[in-house]
Amino acid sequence: MSIDKKNPPFHHPPLTAAEAQYEAQKIAFSPYTFQAVRVAWKSGMLACLAESAQKQASGETAESIASHIGVSVYGVTVILESCFSVGVVDCEDERYHLTKVGRMFLHDPMTQINMNYAHDVNYLGLYRLEDAIRQGRPAGLAVLGDWPTIYPGLSILPEPARKSWFDFDHFYSDNAFPTLLSTIFSTPTRKILDIGGNTGKFAIACAQYDAQVQVTIADLPEQLAVAQRQIEHHGFASRLQGIHLDVLEEEIPPDFDVICMSQFLDCFSEAQIIAILKRARQAMDEHTRLFILETCWNNQRFETAAFCIVNTSLYFTAMANGTSRMYKLEDLLRLAGQAHLQVRQTIENIGMGHTLLELTK
């Protein structure tokens, strides 16, 4: 569903009392249905129904599905009846059919990545969500490891959490790279500081885009080690380097044409963002351009994207740091203003719904 820019996302039509009660029960039982649909997908139940549809069969019984995937008839029945309740499958004359919603779990990368991310990274930790908001710390992170925040542990997260985290991160960032690169290099650029460079994918993309550019990745030591391996693998060690930088404690180095923060500021509280942007401003001269790339939840073309992004904030609350979130565009503009930075241009709806801010001193 596309969003009317005159109205914010999540416009809710009036409901009867019975309709409202039903919607409330969907929420109350959502952990149950989430797990049922995930099991139906991972165990092959949905694939079995898709294969049946390709053969133009009249659906599959619980017995036939059970024989195909090696699960009891009881197991197939309880899982698919739950899937039926949320529209993932249909059932007629004791035969199950895959719906269009069900096909999303088999063929839509965004749905698959979001499901894995929700289950492998966040599901157990979200049980501590209330503790997180009361204590101001990522109370759920202990299910993954013993770190004060998730960031020092990203490269050593237990599997499958590590793969699901990076799949999620790259899926939403990589699609914005073409616009980000063309905008950066529309002006002669020789030195780039990539703050929060993660695995080095953007720095490598810069080196591939321009044969002369030098990129410095500033990040925590654990992330730099991962980035360095990728840089060496791609043969860019002569033009890409890393420096250890804690942006909350250390000054940002000067003398760069461009400073880039891609999906970085959402990892910090508002007060921390202001401090980071002030440090960036001190490192800038009159020619330096600062690029901020974020998926602002209220600046999306489609309500589906807004829904995914606004709920990603709960990952930051329970798992990542306990203080940050996915921000609205107006939030970022306000924070940039408080850091005395000027907005040179705003490019909206790039990649998977990103907004790109170009700021100057």
C-alpha positions in Angstrom: 0.0 0.0 0.0 1.5 3.4 -1.0 1.5 6.3 1.4 -0.3 9.5 0.7 2.2 12.2 1.6 -0.6 14.4 2.9 -1.2 11.8 5.6 1.2 9.9 7.9 1.6 6.1 7.5 -0.6 3.7 9.5 -3.9 5.4 8.9 -6.4 3.1 10.7 -10.0 3.0 9.5 -12.8 2.7 12.2 -13.6 -0.8 13.4 -16.5 -2.4 15.1 -16.0 -3.7 18.6 -15.9 -7.3 17.3 -13.3 -6.3 14.5 -11.2 -4.5 17.1 -11.2 -7.5 19.4 -10.2 -9.8 16.5 -7.3 -7.5 15.6 -6.2 -7.5 19.2 -6.2 -11.3 19.3 -3.9 -11.4 16.2 -1.4 -9.4 18.2 -1.9 -11.5 21.4 -1.2 -14.7 19.4 1.4 -13.3 17.0 4.4 -15.2 18.7 2.5 -18.4 18.0 1.6 -17.7 14.4 5.2 -16.4 13.7 6.7 -19.6 14.8 4.1 -21.7 13.0 4.7 -20.0 9.7 8.4 -20.2 10.2 8.2 -23.9 10.8 5.9 -24.4 7.8 8.5 -22.6 5.6 11.7 -24.2 7.0 10.3 -27.7 7.2 9.2 -27.8 3.6 5.4 -27.7 4.1 5.0 -24.6 2.1 7.4 -25.9 -0.6 5.3 -29.1 -0.8 2.2 -27.0 -1.4 3.9 -24.9 -4.1 5.1 -28.1 -5.9 1.5 -29.4 -5.7 0.2 -26.2 -7.3 2.7 -26.5 -10.1 1.3 -29.9 -10.9 -2.2 -28.4 -10.9 -3.2 -30.8 -8.1 -6.2 -30.1 -6.0 -4.2 -29.3 -2.9 -2.5 -31.6 -0.4 -3.8 -33.4 2.7 -2.0 -33.4 6.0 -1.2 -37.1 5.4 0.4 -36.5 2.0 2.5 -33.6 3.3 3.6 -35.6 6.3 4.8 -38.4 4.1 6.7 -35.9 1.9 8.6 -34.1 4.7 8.9 -36.7 7.4 6.8 -35.0 10.1 3.8 -36.5 11.8 0.3 -35.9 10.6 -0.3 -34.2 14.0 2.6 -31.9 13.5 1.5 -30.9 10.0 -2.0 -30.3 11.1 -1.3 -28.0 14.0 1.2 -26.0 12.0 -0.9 -25.6 8.9 -4.1 -24.8 10.8 -2.3 -21.9 12.4 -1.0 -20.8 9.0 -4.6 -21.0 7.8 -5.7 -18.6 10.5 -3.3 -15.9 9.2 -3.9 -16.5 5.5 -0.6 -18.2 4.6 -2.5 -21.3 3.4 -6.2 -22.0 2.5 -8.0 -25.2 3.3 -10.9 -26.8 1.5 -12.2 -30.3 1.9 -9.3 -31.2 4.1 -6.8 -30.2 1.4 -4.3 -27.3 1.9 -3.4 -24.8 -0.8 -0.7 -22.1 -0.8 -1.9 -18.5 -0.9 -0.2 -15.4 -2.3 0.9 -14.6 1.2 2.4 -18.0 1.6 4.3 -17.6 -1.7 6.1 -14.6 -0.2 7.9 -16.9 2.3 9.2 -19.0 -0.6 10.1 -16.3 -3.1 10.3 -12.9 -1.6 13.9 -12.1 -0.3 12.7 -9.3 2.0 10.2 -11.6 3.8 12.8 -14.4 4.2 15.5 -12.0 5.5 13.1 -10.3 7.9 11.9 -13.7 9.2 15.4 -15.0 9.8 16.5 -11.7 11.4 13.5 -11.7 13.7 14.0 -15.3 14.7 17.7 -15.7 14.9 18.8 -12.3 16.2 15.8 -10.9 18.1 13.2 -13.3 19.1 14.5 -14.6 22.5 15.9 -11.2 23.5 12.7 -9.3 22.9 11.3 -11.1 26.0 13.4 -8.6 27.9 12.0 -5.5 26.1 10.3 -4.1 29.2 13.6 -4.4 31.1 15.4 -2.7 28.3 13.2 0.4 28.4 13.2 0.6 32.2 17.0 0.1 32.5 18.1 2.0 29.3 20.3 -0.9 28.2 20.0 -3.8 25.7 18.7 -6.3 28.3 18.0 -9.0 25.7 21.5 -9.0 24.3 22.6 -11.6 26.9 21.0 -14.4 24.8 23.7 -13.7 22.1 26.7 -12.8 24.1 28.3 -10.8 27.0 28.8 -7.4 25.6 27.6 -3.9 26.7 26.2 -3.3 23.2 25.9 -5.6 20.2 28.5 -3.8 18.1 31.8 -5.3 19.5 30.2 -8.7 19.1 28.9 -8.5 15.5 31.8 -10.3 13.9 31.6 -13.2 16.5 27.8 -13.5 16.9 26.8 -17.2 17.2 25.4 -18.7 14.0 22.8 -18.4 12.6 22.4 -15.0 14.3 25.6 -13.6 12.6 24.6 -14.5 9.1 21.0 -13.3 9.6 22.3 -10.0 11.0 24.6 -9.3 8.1 22.0 -10.5 5.5 19.5 -8.0 7.0 22.0 -5.1 7.1 23.3 -5.6 3.6 19.9 -6.2 2.0 18.7 -2.7 3.1 22.0 -0.8 2.5 23.5 -2.2 -0.7 20.6 -1.0 -2.9 21.3 2.6 -2.0 24.9 2.5 -3.0 24.5 3.5 -6.7 22.8 6.8 -5.9 25.1 7.5 -3.0 28.2 6.9 -5.1 27.0 9.0 -8.1 26.1 11.8 -5.7 29.5 11.7 -3.9 31.5 11.6 -7.1 29.5 14.2 -8.9 32.1 16.5 -7.3 35.8 15.6 -7.6 36.5 13.4 -4.5 39.9 12.0 -3.5 39.6 11.3 0.2 36.6 9.7 1.9 36.1 8.9 5.6 33.6 6.1 6.0 32.5 6.2 9.6 30.9 3.0 10.8 32.2 1.1 7.7 31.1 -2.3 9.0 32.4 -5.0 6.7 33.9 -2.6 4.2 31.3 -3.1 1.4 30.8 0.6 0.8 34.5 1.4 0.9 35.1 -1.3 -1.7 32.2 0.0 -3.8 33.9 3.4 -3.8 37.2 1.9 -4.9 35.5 0.1 -7.7 33.6 3.3 -8.7 36.7 5.6 -8.8 40.2 4.3 -9.6 41.9 7.2 -7.7 39.9 7.6 -4.5 41.4 6.8 -1.1 39.0 5.6 1.6 39.5 5.4 5.3 37.2 3.2 7.3 36.7 4.4 10.9 35.1 1.8 13.2 35.6 -0.4 16.2 38.6 -2.9 16.1 36.4 -5.9 15.8 34.6 -4.6 12.7 37.9 -3.3 11.1 39.3 -6.8 11.2 36.4 -8.1 9.1 36.7 -5.1 6.7 40.4 -5.6 6.3 39.9 -9.2 5.2 37.4 -8.1 2.6 39.6 -5.3 1.4 42.6 -7.6 0.9 40.3 -10.2 -0.8 39.3 -7.5 -3.4 42.8 -6.2 -3.9 42.3 -2.7 -2.6 44.8 -2.7 0.3 46.8 0.2 -1.3 43.8 2.5 -1.4 41.6 1.5 1.5 42.7 1.6 5.1 41.1 1.4 8.6 41.5 3.4 11.7 40.2 2.6 15.2 37.7 5.3 16.2 35.2 5.6 19.0 33.1 8.5 17.8 31.7 9.0 21.3 35.1 9.5 22.9 37.6 10.6 20.1 37.8 13.4 17.7 37.1 12.7 14.0 40.2 13.3 11.9 40.2 16.2 9.4 41.3 16.7 5.8 38.7 14.6 4.0 36.7 15.7 1.0 33.7 13.5 2.1 32.6 12.1 5.4 30.0 9.3 5.1 27.7 7.9 7.7 25.7 5.1 6.1 23.0 3.5 8.4 25.2 4.7 11.3 23.4 7.4 13.2 20.4 5.1 14.0 22.9 3.3 16.3 22.9 6.2 18.7 20.7 8.3 21.0 19.7 11.8 20.1 22.2 13.3 22.5 25.0 11.1 21.1 24.0 12.0 17.5 24.4 15.7 18.3 27.8 15.0 19.8 28.9 13.0 16.8 27.7 15.6 14.3 29.5 18.3 16.2 32.7 16.3 16.1 32.2 15.9 12.3 31.7 19.6 11.9 34.9 20.3 13.7 36.7 18.0 11.2 35.1 19.7 8.2 36.3 22.7 6.3 34.2 24.8 3.9 34.6 22.3 1.1 33.9 19.1 3.1 30.6 17.3 2.4 29.0 15.1 5.0 26.6 12.4 3.8 24.0 10.8 6.0 22.1 7.8 4.7 19.2 6.5 6.7 15.8 4.7 6.3 13.6 7.3 7.9 10.4 5.4 8.8 8.0 8.3 8.1 9.6 9.1 4.7 8.6 5.9 2.8 6.7 5.4 -0.4 5.0 2.3 0.9 3.4 1.4 4.2 5.0 -2.0 4.2 8.4 -0.3 4.4 7.3 2.0 7.2 6.0 -0.9 9.2 9.3 -2.9 8.9 11.4 0.1 9.7 9.5 1.5 12.7 9.5 -2.0 14.3 13.2 -2.4 13.7 13.6 0.2 16.5 12.8 -2.5 19.0 16.0 -4.3 17.9 18.0 -1.3 19.0 16.1 -1.1 22.3 16.3 -4.8 23.4 19.4 -6.1 21.6 21.7 -3.4 20.2 22.2 -0.6 22.8 19.0 0.3 24.6 19.0 4.0 23.6 18.7 4.4 19.8 16.0 3.9 17.2 15.0 4.3 13.6 14.5 8.1 13.3 12.0 10.2 11.4 13.4 12.6 8.8 12.4 15.6 10.9 14.4 14.1 13.8 17.6 14.0 11.7 17.1 17.5 10.3 16.5 18.9 13.8 19.6 17.1 15.2 21.8 18.3 12.3 20.5 21.9 13.0 21.5 21.6 16.6 25.0 20.6 15.5 25.1 23.7 13.3 25.2 21.9 10.0 23.5 23.1 6.9 21.5 20.8 4.6 22.8 21.2 1.0 20.4 18.7 -0.5 18.0 15.9 0.4 17.5 12.9 -1.9 14.5 10.7 -1.1 13.3 7.2 -1.9 16.6 5.7 -3.1 17.4 2.0 -2.7 15.1 0.3 -0.3 13.5 3.5 0.9 16.6 5.4 2.0 16.9 9.2 2.4 20.3 10.8 1.7 21.2 14.1 3.4 24.2 16.1 2.1 25.4 18.5 4.8 28.0 21.2 4.9 29.6 23.3 7.6 
